[in-house]
Amino acid sequence: MALLTGYHLLGVGVAGFFFVASARVWGKRHLFLLGTVLIIISSAWGGASGHSYKSLLWARIVQGVGLAPFEALVNAAVGDLYFVHERGKRMALTNMALFGGAFFTPILVGKITDTLGWQWSFYFIAIFTGALLPFVFFFVPETAFRRAEHLNTDFTGEGLPEGKSHLDPAWEMSHPENSTKQGSPNGSMPTSFDKHQSDTELRNLNLQRPVPAKVSYARSLLPFNGRKTDDNFFKLVLRPFPLFFHPAIFWACLIQGTMIGWTVFIGVVLAAIYLGPPLFFNEVTTGYMYTGAFVGAVLGFLLAGFLADWSTNLMIRRNKGVYEPEFRIVLVIAQLVIGCIGLYGFGITSNNLPQYGWFLPDFFFAWEVMGMVIGAVASALYIVDAHREIAVEAFTCLLIFKNIFSFGLTWSAYEWLVQSGVLKTFMIIASLQVVICCLSIPMCKPIQHKFHVTIFGLTLRTTDIFGKRNRSFMQRHDLLKLTHLW
C-alpha cells in the first residue's frame, strides 16, 4: 500500500516538468483550474475503483498530476504578488496550508475508513474540491504578466549598467563602492538611481514606457490571457535539468527535499511501529498520531513567519541597511535545532515504546514537522529573493527532487526498518540531516563588516569564504545560457 503514496508522489514530480513550462508560457491560472478539475475526477475515480488495485494506483497517479500545480507554482505566485519584505509571512502561510492539510487529513481518514469505508476518504476529497472549484475560478486571477524590466525591482536596477541587476554579485564585487547603495533598509526596493538624478527626469523616464492596459474582470476569468514569454515551450521543459548543478538550487533541494522525505518515511513506518506490539494500535488510533504532525506544521508556520522577516530586518540593520538574499538562510539554524531534535527524539522513543509510550514519539514527530516547515520556508524565500528570474524553474527542481526522493523512500522504507531497526535507522537519518543543514554555512553571507585572518601566511577575508561568490560565479557562467536553454 505504501506504493500508492510513492506513485502519487512520482506523478507530482513528472507532471511538474510540463506544468511549470506551461506556466512560463501561458501563466499559472489555467494550471490551477486544471489541477482542481483533475483532483475532483481522480478522487471520484479512486473511490469508485472498488477492489481493483491497478485502477486505484492510476487514480492516485492522476491525483498527483492534479496536485503538481499547487506544489510547484504557489510559492512562485508569492514572488509575483509581494515585495521582498512582505514575502516571509505569506510564504510561511502557503507552506502551512500545504503541509498542514497533508497532516490534518490522516487524523480524519482513519476514522472515516473505520466508519464509512476507505472509499469515502476519496469521495470527500472530490466533494470538497468540487466546492472549492468556483472559488478558484472567480477569485484566483492570473499573477503572471509581461512586466517592463524596470518593474522587476528585486532583480533589475535601472541605474546600473545594462544587464546588471542590483542583486548581481559579479557587478557589486567589482564595484564595492556602490554595493551599499543598492538596497533600502527594509529590503523592498533598490535605491539604484543616482542621487543627483532629479524627480522630473525620473517621471519622464517612466512616462516614456508604455503602461499595459488593465484587463477587464470578464476577460480575467479566461483560463488563458495571452503568452507571457516568447521562449520555446520544449526548451522550458528542459530548463530544470541543468539547474540541478546550480549550487544554490541543489542546496535548496537538499534543505527542503530531505526533510519532506524523512516525514514521508515516518508516515510509511508508523503503521509498522504502532499496529503491532506492545501498543496494538488500530487504523483509527494510528491516524490520530498525525495530530502531533499537524500541530507541528501550525507551530512551524507561526515560528517561520515570525523569524523570516524579523531575522532579515535584523541582519539588514546590522549590515548598514543593505539587504542580501543570504539573510534568508539564517532560518536554517532553527531547522537544524528543531528538526534534528525531532528526528533523534522520534528514533529514540519509538525504539522503546514500552518505556516511552505513544506520546513522546508523537511529540518529537511534531518537532520534526516544525523543522521541515521552517526549512521549506527558508529555501523557498532564498530562491525567490536571490534567483527570482529563474524561480519557477528552481521550484520545479525542488518539486522533482522531493517527490522522487520520497518515492524512493517508499520503496525501501519498510525493508530498511526491518534490517537496521528503528534506532539505528533514525540515528543515520538525523545525522545526515545535520550534515545537510551544515551545508548552509558556505551558502550564507554574514554581515558586511570587513575582517580577515591570516593562517600559515594565507590571508582569508570574509568575502573570500562567504558572501556572493556562488552568485557571482553562476552569474558569469549561466547554466541555462551555456546549454542554450535561455
Helices and strands as residue ranges (DSSP letters): H 2-26, H 29-47, H 53-81, G 84-86, H 87-116, H 119-139, G 149-151, H 169-174, H 176-179, H 199-207, H 217-220, H 233-238, H 240-243, H 247-274, H 283-288, H 290-318, G 325-331, H 332-334, I 335-339, H 340-350, H 353-356, H 359-386, G 388-390, H 391-420, H 422-438, H 440-443, E 452-455, E 458-461, H 462-465, H 469-476, H 479-482
